[in-house]
Amino acid sequence: MKKLILSALTVVFSLTACAQNQDIKLPEPVKTGGKPLMDCLAERKTLRDFDETKTLDRQTLSNLLWATYGYNREDKRTAPTSRNKQEMDIIVALPEGAYWWDAKMNVLKLIAKGDFRKQTGSQPFVEKAAVNLVFVCDIPRSETGGDNQKLTEATYANAGFMSQNVYLFCASEGLGTVVRGYVPKDELSKLLGLGKDKLIVLAQSVGYVK
């Protein structure tokens, strides 16, 4: 009887812990395969007509994030940053919530529950994309070192490198994507509680096309 009670308590405790843990551990990214580079360059394009009924599976999302800005060496990434400052972060807006991507652990850490895809832009296609990536600069880690709250030209270039990686990955995987400079930055920052040291640079929509 005692064993049954202990087993029941263990199950309840496990379920409670799972309910409290809203982070998403992604599978290890697949770092091989895909189309040849020259084919991806030939097929790279901007697409906005997303199929809102299709979502990205966890493996594809993991591969996408690694291609965008993952670690391909011990302390270096798939996209360069000026002086290797690595001041860029990615916020991942999914139907179930907004997450900060921990690239080292490959974990999506919950920022806020709910569907914030629509809030990452004003265009009608934004909320139909399976995922919206928001590229954010962490000012204290940037070249300015936090001396001011402005984005540098280097930071814009860094976000551009990341965006091109997304384009090439999507060309390889048959996905559609569009990078967006028009983002309601102040409103989105307040909504997600980013604080003054984290500035939004660009956003990029990714999903299956009709």
C-alpha positions as CSV (number, residue, x, y, z in Angstrom):
1,M,0.0,0.0,0.0
2,K,2.8,2.4,0.9
3,K,4.5,1.6,-2.4
4,L,1.3,2.5,-4.3
5,I,1.0,5.8,-2.4
6,L,4.6,6.6,-3.0
7,S,4.2,5.8,-6.7
8,A,1.1,8.0,-7.0
9,L,2.9,10.9,-5.2
10,T,5.9,10.5,-7.6
11,V,3.6,10.6,-10.6
12,V,1.8,13.7,-9.2
13,F,5.2,15.4,-8.5
14,S,6.5,14.6,-12.0
15,L,3.4,16.0,-13.6
16,T,3.6,19.1,-11.5
17,A,7.2,19.6,-12.4
18,C,6.5,19.2,-16.1
19,A,3.6,21.7,-15.9
20,Q,5.9,24.2,-14.2
21,N,8.7,23.7,-16.7
22,Q,7.6,25.6,-19.8
23,D,10.9,25.5,-21.5
24,I,11.4,23.4,-24.6
25,K,14.5,21.2,-25.0
26,L,15.1,20.9,-28.7
27,P,16.6,17.8,-30.4
28,E,20.2,18.0,-31.5
29,P,20.5,19.8,-34.8
30,V,21.3,17.8,-37.9
31,K,24.4,19.5,-39.3
32,T,24.9,17.5,-42.4
33,G,23.0,17.0,-45.7
34,G,20.8,19.6,-47.4
35,K,21.1,20.9,-50.9
36,P,24.4,22.0,-52.4
37,L,25.3,25.7,-51.7
38,M,25.1,26.8,-55.3
39,D,21.6,25.3,-55.6
40,C,20.5,27.1,-52.5
41,L,21.8,30.4,-53.8
42,A,20.0,29.8,-57.1
43,E,16.7,29.1,-55.2
44,R,17.0,31.7,-52.5
45,K,13.9,34.0,-52.6
46,T,11.5,36.0,-50.5
47,L,8.1,34.4,-50.0
48,R,5.1,35.7,-48.0
49,D,2.2,33.4,-48.8
50,F,2.4,31.1,-45.8
51,D,0.2,28.1,-45.1
52,E,-1.1,28.8,-41.7
53,T,-2.2,25.2,-41.1
54,K,1.4,23.8,-41.1
55,T,3.8,24.1,-38.3
56,L,7.5,23.4,-38.0
57,D,8.4,20.2,-36.2
58,R,10.9,20.4,-33.4
59,Q,13.8,18.9,-35.4
60,T,13.3,21.4,-38.3
61,L,13.1,24.2,-35.8
62,S,16.3,23.1,-34.1
63,N,18.1,22.8,-37.5
64,L,16.8,26.3,-38.5
65,L,18.1,27.9,-35.3
66,W,21.5,26.2,-35.5
67,A,21.8,27.3,-39.2
68,T,20.9,30.8,-38.2
69,Y,23.2,31.4,-35.3
70,G,24.3,28.2,-33.7
71,Y,27.8,27.1,-32.5
72,N,29.8,25.3,-35.2
73,R,33.0,25.5,-33.2
74,E,33.7,25.7,-29.4
75,D,33.2,29.5,-29.2
76,K,32.3,30.5,-32.8
77,R,29.0,30.5,-34.6
78,T,27.5,30.0,-38.1
79,A,27.1,33.7,-38.5
80,P,30.0,36.1,-37.8
81,T,29.9,39.1,-35.4
82,S,32.3,42.0,-35.3
83,R,35.2,41.2,-33.0
84,N,33.3,38.0,-32.0
85,K,31.2,40.0,-29.6
86,Q,28.3,37.6,-30.2
87,E,25.9,40.2,-28.9
88,M,23.0,38.9,-30.9
89,D,20.1,36.9,-29.4
90,I,17.1,35.2,-31.1
91,I,13.5,35.4,-29.8
92,V,11.4,32.7,-31.2
93,A,7.6,33.5,-31.5
94,L,5.6,30.3,-31.8
95,P,1.8,29.7,-31.5
96,E,2.3,28.6,-27.9
97,G,4.6,31.3,-26.7
98,A,7.6,33.6,-27.1
99,Y,11.0,32.1,-26.2
100,W,14.6,33.1,-25.9
101,W,16.9,30.6,-27.6
102,D,19.8,29.4,-25.5
103,A,22.2,28.4,-28.2
104,K,24.6,26.6,-26.0
105,M,22.0,24.3,-24.4
106,N,19.7,24.3,-27.5
107,V,16.7,25.2,-25.3
108,L,13.8,27.5,-25.9
109,K,13.4,29.4,-22.6
110,L,9.9,30.8,-22.1
111,I,9.5,34.6,-22.0
112,A,5.8,34.8,-22.2
113,K,2.9,32.4,-22.9
114,G,0.6,33.1,-25.8
115,D,0.8,33.7,-29.5
116,F,2.9,36.8,-30.2
117,R,3.5,36.1,-33.9
118,K,1.1,38.9,-34.9
119,Q,2.9,41.4,-32.7
120,T,6.2,40.9,-34.4
121,G,4.9,42.9,-37.4
122,S,2.0,44.6,-39.0
123,Q,1.8,42.8,-42.3
124,P,-1.1,40.3,-42.6
125,F,1.1,37.3,-43.4
126,V,3.1,37.6,-40.2
127,E,0.7,35.8,-38.0
128,K,0.3,33.0,-40.6
129,A,4.0,32.1,-40.5
130,A,4.9,29.0,-38.5
131,V,7.5,30.9,-36.6
132,N,8.8,34.5,-36.4
133,L,12.4,35.0,-35.4
134,V,13.3,38.3,-33.8
135,F,16.9,39.3,-33.8
136,V,17.9,41.2,-30.7
137,C,21.1,43.0,-29.7
138,D,22.2,42.7,-26.1
139,I,23.8,46.2,-25.7
140,P,26.2,45.3,-22.8
141,R,27.8,42.6,-25.0
142,S,28.1,44.8,-28.1
143,E,31.0,47.0,-29.3
144,T,29.6,49.9,-27.3
145,G,29.8,47.9,-24.1
146,G,26.6,49.6,-23.0
147,D,28.0,53.1,-23.2
148,N,25.0,54.1,-25.3
149,Q,21.6,52.6,-26.3
150,K,22.2,52.8,-30.0
151,L,22.7,50.0,-32.5
152,T,26.0,50.1,-34.5
153,E,26.5,49.5,-38.2
154,A,28.2,46.3,-37.2
155,T,25.1,45.0,-35.4
156,Y,23.0,45.6,-38.4
157,A,25.5,43.7,-40.5
158,N,25.5,40.8,-37.9
159,A,21.7,40.6,-38.2
160,G,22.1,40.5,-42.0
161,F,24.4,37.6,-41.8
162,M,21.9,35.7,-39.7
163,S,19.1,36.5,-42.0
164,Q,21.0,35.2,-45.0
165,N,21.6,32.0,-43.2
166,V,17.8,31.7,-42.7
167,Y,17.3,32.3,-46.4
168,L,19.8,29.6,-47.4
169,F,18.4,27.1,-44.9
170,C,14.8,27.7,-46.2
171,A,16.0,27.3,-49.8
172,S,17.5,24.0,-48.8
173,E,14.5,22.7,-46.9
174,G,11.7,24.0,-49.2
175,L,10.4,26.6,-46.7
176,G,9.4,30.2,-47.3
177,T,10.9,33.2,-45.5
178,V,10.9,37.0,-45.5
179,V,13.1,39.3,-43.5
180,R,11.4,42.3,-42.1
181,G,12.8,45.7,-41.0
182,Y,9.4,47.1,-40.2
183,V,8.8,45.8,-36.7
184,P,6.9,47.7,-33.9
185,K,10.0,47.6,-31.8
186,D,9.0,49.7,-28.8
187,E,5.6,48.0,-28.4
188,L,7.1,44.5,-28.9
189,S,9.9,45.2,-26.4
190,K,7.4,46.3,-23.8
191,L,5.1,43.4,-24.4
192,L,8.0,40.9,-23.9
193,G,9.6,42.9,-21.1
194,L,13.0,43.1,-22.9
195,G,14.3,46.1,-21.0
196,K,16.5,49.0,-22.3
197,D,19.6,46.9,-22.8
198,K,18.0,44.6,-25.4
199,L,17.2,46.3,-28.7
200,I,15.3,44.7,-31.6
201,V,17.1,44.8,-34.9
202,L,15.1,42.7,-37.4
203,A,12.5,40.1,-37.6
204,Q,12.1,37.2,-40.0
205,S,9.1,35.0,-40.8
206,V,9.5,31.4,-41.7
207,G,6.9,28.8,-42.7
208,Y,5.6,26.5,-45.3
209,V,4.2,28.2,-48.4
210,K,0.8,27.5,-50.1
